[in-house]
């Protein structure tokens, strides 16, 4: 079977996207096929694969799979990329309302491939002596460090992800450095089981954890990753410990398209 595909990236977080509005090429049961397509030596190569499908009441539905071929929780950069993809397909203009695994999302596209994605509200943040755990559509373990360059992200991230507490379900691990004018975030992603150049839900989690850690609830926090720059906007209800109106903002860019036989 020949599958037409599109490749997109958002600050170095790269994805295979497949339009299933007219024909179904893959289902949730195709774990081995999806893993092969994401393989960087034997397939197309990507951090994840996303199916774009029709959904009544929405502009489209997003179904996201990690590079291991398994359907996963929300992917922020993937969400921004599927919005750019939907615009390229002519399904939307400059705004949309779509469904993902964690619920409905709104998004808007501006010039220069800039996509702003509204994330789910965040409550129930766990704060330890030297860590934060929160769910921004995907679960994240946040650690603040003096210098990200001093950390072996793959090794240290894997040690936390495969610790007794998180071994079964897994967790994404983010190492956050305060660089005064911005945060610098490095990520170990479950499902990829390695460092990725960027993680949308991860930088969102890092920004919210920083706000709590410093008790500084700014309206906008600039983020840098190894793959590029992002921005997190949010509002906070202190009495309810509730983050809302959260927006993940950054570039989402088309890379190439093709057809692959599997």
N, C-alpha and C positions, 0 to 999 in steps of 0.2 A: 504494500500500500504506500502510495506517495502522499506525503503530508506537506502542504504549504505552511511555512512558518515565517515568523518575523523575529528579529533579535533587537532588543532594546536594552539600554542601561541607564541607571540613575545613580550618579556619583560612583560609578564603578561596580555597582551591584547589578549584575546582568541576568537577563531572563529570555527564555524562549516563549513567544506568545503565539497562540493558535486561535484563529477565528472559527468558532463552531456555530455561528448563527445560521448557516445554510447546510452544513454537513457535519456530522459527528465523526471525528477521527480518533479520539481517545476518551476513555472513561476512567473513573476512579480505580477500577480494577487493573488498569494497565501499568502497574507499578514498575515492572522490569523495563517496559518500553520507555516510560518517562525517565527512569534512571539512565538508560542508554542515551536518550536525546540530550540529557544534561551532562553526560560524560565528556570531559575536555579532550580525551584522546580518541575515543571511538564514536562520539556523537557530535552534536553541534557545540556543546559546551555552555554551561550556565550555572548560576547559583540556584535557579529554580525555573519551573515551567508554569505558565498561566494559561488557562482556557477562558476565552471570552464567549459567553453564551447568552441567549435570549432569556429574559425573566419578566413575567407580567408585572406591571406596576413600576418597573425600573428601566433605565436606559440599557442596562446589561447586567449580567452576573459575572463575578470574578471567582474562579476556582483555582486555588494556588497549591502547587506541589513543591516540596523541597527537592534538592538535587538527588536525594536518596529514593525519589519516586513516590513518596508517601504524601498524601494530602496533609497540609499543615495549617497552622493558625495564620492570622493576618500578616501580610508582608507590606510594610509601608512604602518602600521604594517600588515594589512590584505594583502596588495600587496606583502610584503616580504614573508608572509606565503603561499600565493598561488604559489609563485615561488618555494618554497621548496616542496610544494605539487606536482607541475608539474614535478619536478625532481624525486620525489618518484614514480610517475606514469610512469616514463620513457618517458615523452613527450619532455623533454629537457635534456641537459647535464649540462654544467656549465654556460650557458648564454642563454638569451631569449629576445624576443621582443613581448610584449602583449598589448592588448587594454583594457583600463578601461574607466570609464565614463568621465574622464577629458582628454582623448586622449591616444596616444601611450606611452609606458614606456619600457625602457631597464632595465635589471637586470642581476646580476651575482652572482653565488654561490661559496663560497670557503669552506675550511674545517671547522669543528666544527660548522656546521649549520649557518654560517655567510652569510647573504644575503645583498647585496647592491642594492638598488633600485633607479633609476634615477627619480626624481620628475619633475613636470612641472615648467617652468620658472615663476618667480614672479615679477610683476610690480604693480604699483598703491597702495602702502602701505599708509594707513591713520595713521597719528601720532597725538595723542592728548596730553593733558597735562600730563596724567598719564596712557596712554594706547596706544597700537598699534592694528590696524585691518588689516589683510592680508589674502589672499587666497592661500593656498599651495596645492590646490586640494580640500580642504574643508575650510570653513571660520573660522577664529580664532580671538579671542579677547585676547590680551596678556597684562598681568599686572605684573610688577616687584614688588617684595615684599622683606622685610628684612628676614623673616623666614616663610617658607611654613607651618611649623608645627603650627604656630599661626593662620592659616586660616582654617575655616570650609569650605572645598572645595565644598561639595554638596550644602550647604546653600548659600554661597556667589556666587558660579557659577550659581546656579539656578536664583538668583536675577538678574544677568546680562542677562542670556539667555532669561528670561521671561520679561525683561524690555520692555517698549513700542516700542523701536526701533527694537528689535530682536524677539519679541514674535511670529510673524507670520512664519518666515523662520527658526528661531533658529540660534544659533551660539555656537561654542565650546569655552570654556573659559580656558585659561592656566595661572597658577600662577608660576612665574619664580623667583628663588632665585640664585644669583650669589655666588657660593661657591669657588671662586678664581681659582681653578684648573678645575672646570666644572660648568655647569648650572644644577640646580635641578628643574624639571618641574613636576607640579601636574595638572591634567586635569579633567574638568567637560565636559562630552560629550553629545551633543544633540542626541536624538534618543535612547540613553541608559538612559538619564536623571538622571545621577548620576556620581560620580567620577569613573574613570577607572584607572587601575594601570599604564597605558602608552597610548600614542597616537602618532602615527608616523607623521601625518601631523602637529600635535600640537608641537612636539619637533622641527620639521623643522621650523615652524613659530617662535618659541621661539628663535632659533639660529639666524635667519635672523633679528628679531626685536632687539636682543641683539647687533648684528653687527651695526645696524643703531643707536641704543641708545648710544653706546660707541664709535662709529666711528672707530671701529677696525675690519677690514675685513680680519680675519684670514682664512686660507684655510680649517681649520678643527676645529670644536667645539665639545668637549665631553659633553655628556648629561647623567644625571642620573634621573631615574624615580623610583617610588615605586616598579616597576616590574623588573628593571634592567638597564643596561647601553646601550647607543646608541651613534652614532657619526654622525654629519652632516658635509658634505663637500660641498663647493660651490665656485663660482666665482662671482665677482660683477663689473658691469660697472657703475662707479660713475656718468658719464655725463648723462646717460640714466636712472639712478636709477633702474637698472635692475639686478636681481639675476638670474644666469643661471648655467648650469652644476651642479645642486643640487643633492646630493646623500644622501639618508637615509640608514644608515648602522647599522646592529645589528643582533642578533640571531633570528632564526625562527625555532621552534622546534615542532616535531610531539609529540602528547600526547597519543592518543589512537584512535582506529577505532571501528565501530560497525554497527548495523542495528537497525532502529527504525520504528515502525509501526504507521502511522498517518492516 
